[in-house]
Amino acid sequence: MFNINNILRENIKRLVPYSSARDEYQGEASVFLDANENAFGSPLNQQFNRYPDPLQYEVKKRLTEIKGVPPRNIFLGNGSDEAIDILFRSFCNPGVDNVIIVPPTYGMYQVSANINDVEARKVLLTEDYQLNLEGIAEAIDEHTKLIFICSPNNPTGNSINREDVETLLANFNGLVIVDEAYINFSRQKTFIQELTEYANLVVLQTLSKAWGLAGLRVGMAFASEEIIEVMNKVKPPYNVNEASQQLALEALNNIDQVNGWIRETLLQRDRLVLELKNLEFVLDIYPSDANFILVKTTDANGIYNFLVNKGIIIRNRSKVELCEGCLRITVGTPDENTILLQTLQNFK
Ligand SMILES: Cc1ncc(COP(=O)(O)O)c(C=O)c1O
């Protein structure tokens, strides 16, 4: 049975979090002389002289309306990358504990592990980019705290079989982190609705992809109240700045525009697949549930360099295990995709 106290680091159990000036006062006030801010204002048209809400309540309230998850089950971070790092810092003892990652997958799990001096045990995906459940079971030991699953997966683009993720959730006594950065482009349902079923589930999402706010750095983690409490205790007090909170809130009211872009992205993804198939150096295009496609080619380095010279940047993934010869192409605007396709016609 999963019990958060069995996996939490002892120092985090004992941690008394930083108490900010705004945490310590409750109620109504009009004179704020508690936080050593500049009381006169900001040298801007907009005022940012006050510290932001540490728990980002207004943004969470709006997310609750959109996602159907109460604020107490939502963590907001400076990108979902911050949530990944905080999970390591909360649950993994440096030099002792380990996590499982399933390459080819998003690179930050490994980097965060390295930063935190935590072993990342690699269990490669199968040839069809699904979980090797037996391999994962063998890699788990008493020091395994986290398993990272990215679905839809970056860089392969496919979704991971739901039943396999549920098998992990039901049998693993650490946290299973399902990174859904690309879920808005997917035919699959989010795992958010499984939060009531599995106490060890953490779902990551972000405003950086479909929501078009990569520059604001706002990421989300959805989990049980006790996991979210730990994450809030460990995070820097003001981790999502005031400008990001205000703009995220405004953007979350423009959901129709975002849904329009998602529909257009999916059409453009189909178009890219259709047209890329006709190019003789394209060997395979993997099915994608994301806003990018992984393309196997005869000469990944040659194509990559050719495109760079024409001012077009894609991602060369050909050195990644199980992605030999592969390029990852983000779906652009119709015009950008036209330029890409026309340029590729000239590659010899
Ligand atoms: C799978 C996955 N997770 C998380 C992130 C990071 O998202 P954020 O911008 O919210 O830090 C990315 C960014 O590329 C990603 O591909």
The ligand as an SDF file (V2000), in Angstrom:
LIG
                    3D

 16 16  0  0  0  0  0  0  0  0999 V2000
    7.3250   16.2720  -21.8620 C   0  0  0  0  0  0  0  0  0  0  0  0
    7.6460   17.6230  -21.3670 C   0  0  0  0  0  0  0  0  0  0  0  0
    7.4370   17.9350  -20.0850 N   0  0  0  0  0  0  0  0  0  0  0  0
    7.7160   19.1440  -19.6070 C   0  0  0  0  0  0  0  0  0  0  0  0
    8.2500   20.1200  -20.4140 C   0  0  0  0  0  0  0  0  0  0  0  0
    8.6110   21.4410  -19.8040 C   0  0  0  0  0  0  0  0  0  0  0  0
    7.5260   22.2530  -19.7180 O   0  0  0  0  0  0  0  0  0  0  0  0
    7.5610   23.6570  -18.9970 P   0  0  0  0  0  0  0  0  0  0  0  0
    7.7480   24.6720  -20.0570 O   0  0  0  0  0  0  0  0  0  0  0  0
    6.2310   23.7380  -18.3270 O   0  0  0  0  0  0  0  0  0  0  0  0
    8.6890   23.6450  -17.9970 O   0  0  0  0  0  0  0  0  0  0  0  0
    8.4870   19.8580  -21.7520 C   0  0  0  0  0  0  0  0  0  0  0  0
    9.0810   20.8980  -22.6190 C   0  0  0  0  0  0  0  0  0  0  0  0
    9.5150   20.6840  -23.7020 O   0  0  0  0  0  0  0  0  0  0  0  0
    8.1880   18.5740  -22.2380 C   0  0  0  0  0  0  0  0  0  0  0  0
    8.4260   18.2400  -23.5120 O   0  0  0  0  0  0  0  0  0  0  0  0
  1  2  1  0
  2  3  1  0
  2 15  2  0
  3  4  2  0
  4  5  1  0
  5  6  1  0
  5 12  2  0
  6  7  1  0
  7  8  1  0
  8  9  2  0
  8 10  1  0
  8 11  1  0
 12 13  1  0
 12 15  1  0
 13 14  2  0
 15 16  1  0
M  END
$$$$
